[in-house]
Amino acid sequence: MTCNRRVFGTLLISSFLSAVSNQSATAFSARDDARQGFSRSGDDALDQAFIAELKRIVSVLNINPGFQYIDEMNSYSTIEVYIPGTKGTVFFGVPLIKMLMMEPDGGIAVAGIAAHECAHVLQYVIDIPSKLRTTSGSVTLLELHADFLAGYYIGRRNGDGSSSIIRLSSALYKFGDYDFKSPAHHGTPAKRSAAAEKGYAVAQNGGKLQDAIEAGMKYVKEL
């Protein structure tokens, strides 16, 4: 796949990439056997853009997870450490990236979903699960809180306008579900898109990360 220059905005500036290359190499290091993860997608331009986007996400969310690609139509995160020097791990499916990139401004959806997974790592680090996981073990509130923080990230993304949150909201709407009886229920389409839009509004109003964390918890608890 050829990386569209609009994928992640104006990310491929040489000075930025050279500045992050050493730290990025840690995140995409040799633990290719971990959960069948691998460190390169086969498209150098995509890898450079994705690394740069991830660097922005972890800067905004103030976390330091490892990252690996997987050959699945999926993305997920874990508190487990597979890469030395990181805290938690995010796995992102190359097929999922390619599917999202088929849509106009698909890079915004990729950025938002990557932020959603990074938000889960943040949740683990600051023990949000103990506050939002229900007695039945449902992860719905945690998922909606991650959507909220993904929207917050999009609102903090330099130069992004309202069209960006519309794109992310649309993507999350498509990933919503109505499987209310399942502990893995991620939230209805309407609730997922609304949570991201609320998080975006916090960023647009100048909210800091802690503001977004707390506002997101309050929001999902009241649903």
C-alpha positions in Angstrom: 0.0 0.0 0.0 1.3 3.4 -0.9 1.0 5.8 2.0 -1.3 8.7 1.2 0.3 12.1 2.0 -2.9 13.0 3.9 -2.7 9.9 6.1 -1.6 11.5 9.2 -1.4 15.2 8.2 2.0 16.8 7.7 3.9 14.3 9.7 6.8 13.2 7.5 9.1 16.1 8.1 12.6 14.9 8.2 13.6 16.9 11.3 10.8 15.3 13.3 11.5 11.8 12.2 15.2 12.1 12.9 14.5 13.4 16.3 12.3 10.5 17.3 14.1 7.7 15.4 16.1 6.5 18.3 13.2 6.3 20.7 10.9 4.9 18.1 13.3 2.1 17.4 12.7 0.9 21.0 9.0 0.8 20.5 9.3 -1.2 17.3 12.1 -3.4 18.4 13.0 -7.1 18.0 10.2 -8.8 20.0 8.6 -9.9 16.8 7.5 -13.1 18.3 5.3 -11.5 21.0 1.7 -12.4 20.2 2.7 -12.8 16.6 3.5 -9.1 16.5 5.9 -7.6 14.1 7.8 -4.3 13.8 7.4 -3.3 10.1 4.3 -3.2 7.9 6.3 -3.6 4.7 5.5 0.0 3.7 8.2 2.3 4.9 6.2 5.5 4.4 3.3 4.1 6.4 5.7 3.0 9.1 7.2 6.5 9.3 3.8 8.2 9.4 2.5 5.7 12.0 5.5 6.2 14.3 5.2 9.9 14.1 1.4 9.8 14.9 2.1 7.5 17.8 4.7 9.9 19.2 2.1 12.6 19.2 -0.4 10.4 20.9 1.9 9.3 23.7 3.0 12.9 24.2 -0.6 14.1 24.6 -1.6 11.1 26.8 1.6 11.1 28.8 2.3 7.4 28.5 5.1 5.2 27.1 3.6 2.0 25.6 5.3 -0.3 23.2 3.8 -0.9 19.7 3.6 -3.8 17.3 1.7 -4.6 14.2 -0.4 -7.7 13.9 -1.9 -9.4 10.8 -5.5 -9.1 12.0 -8.5 -7.0 11.4 -8.3 -5.8 14.9 -6.4 -3.6 17.4 -6.0 -4.1 21.2 -3.8 -3.2 24.1 -2.5 -4.9 27.2 -0.7 -3.8 30.4 1.8 -6.6 29.6 5.3 -5.4 28.6 6.8 -7.0 25.6 9.3 -4.3 24.8 11.9 -3.3 27.4 11.6 0.3 28.7 7.9 0.7 27.9 4.8 0.3 30.0 2.0 -1.7 28.4 1.7 -2.7 24.7 -0.5 -1.7 21.8 -1.1 -4.1 18.9 -2.5 -2.7 15.7 -3.7 -4.7 12.7 -2.2 -3.8 9.3 -5.4 -5.1 7.6 -7.4 -2.7 9.8 -5.2 0.2 8.8 -5.6 -0.7 5.1 -9.4 -0.9 5.5 -9.7 2.4 7.3 -7.4 4.0 4.7 -9.9 3.1 2.0 -12.2 5.9 3.3 -11.7 9.6 2.8 -9.4 11.0 5.5 -8.9 7.5 6.7 -5.8 8.6 8.5 -7.9 10.4 11.1 -9.7 7.2 11.9 -6.4 5.4 12.2 -5.1 8.1 14.5 -8.2 8.1 16.6 -8.3 4.3 17.0 -4.6 4.3 17.9 -5.4 6.9 20.5 -8.2 4.7 21.8 -5.8 1.8 22.4 -3.3 4.1 24.0 -6.0 5.4 26.2 -6.5 1.9 27.5 -2.8 1.8 28.5 -3.3 5.1 30.3 -6.4 3.5 32.1 -4.3 0.6 33.2 -1.5 2.8 34.5 -3.7 5.1 36.6 -6.1 2.3 37.7 -9.3 3.5 35.9 -10.5 -0.1 35.5 -11.2 -0.4 39.3 -13.5 2.6 39.0 -15.3 1.8 35.7 -15.4 -2.0 35.4 -18.8 -3.2 36.6 -19.4 -6.2 39.0 -20.4 -8.2 35.9 -17.0 -7.7 34.4 -18.4 -5.5 31.6 -15.8 -3.3 29.8 -18.4 -1.0 28.2 -17.6 2.0 30.4 -13.9 1.5 29.9 -14.4 1.4 26.1 -16.5 4.5 26.1 -14.0 6.3 28.3 -11.2 5.4 25.8 -13.4 6.7 23.0 -13.7 10.0 25.0 -10.0 10.2 25.3 -9.5 9.4 21.6 -11.8 12.4 20.8 -9.8 14.5 23.2 -6.6 13.6 21.4 -8.1 14.5 18.0 -9.1 17.9 19.6 -5.4 18.4 20.6 -4.0 17.4 17.2 -2.3 20.4 15.7 -4.3 22.0 12.9 -7.2 19.6 13.0 -10.6 21.1 12.4 -14.1 19.9 13.1 -14.0 17.6 10.1 -11.5 15.4 12.0 -13.9 14.6 14.9 -16.6 14.0 12.3 -14.4 11.4 10.7 -13.5 9.7 13.9 -17.1 9.8 15.1 -18.2 8.1 11.9 -15.6 5.3 12.3 -16.5 4.6 15.9 -20.2 4.6 15.0 -19.4 1.7 12.6 -17.6 -0.2 15.3 -20.4 0.1 17.8 -22.5 -2.9 18.7 -25.7 -3.9 20.4 -24.5 -7.0 22.2 -25.6 -5.8 25.6 -25.4 -9.2 27.3 -21.7 -9.6 26.4 -19.0 -8.5 28.9 -17.1 -7.3 25.8 -19.9 -5.0 24.7 -18.0 -1.8 23.6 -21.0 0.5 23.4 -23.7 1.3 20.9 -22.8 3.1 17.7 -24.4 6.3 19.0 -22.8 6.2 22.4 -19.3 5.5 20.9 -19.5 8.4 18.5 -21.0 10.7 21.2 -18.2 9.9 23.7 -15.5 10.9 21.2 -17.4 14.1 20.4 -17.6 15.0 24.1 -13.8 14.4 24.5 -13.1 16.5 21.5 -15.1 19.4 23.1 -13.0 19.2 26.3 -9.9 19.7 24.2 -11.4 22.5 22.1 -12.3 24.3 25.4 -8.7 24.2 26.5 -9.0 21.2 28.9 -5.9 19.5 30.2 -5.4 15.7 30.1 -6.5 15.3 33.7 -9.6 17.3 32.9 -10.4 15.0 30.1 -9.8 11.9 32.2 -12.1 13.1 35.0 -14.8 14.5 32.6 -14.7 11.2 30.7 -15.3 9.2 33.8 -18.1 11.4 34.9 -19.7 11.3 31.4 -19.7 7.5 31.0 -20.9 6.9 34.6 -24.0 9.0 33.9 -24.9 7.1 30.7 
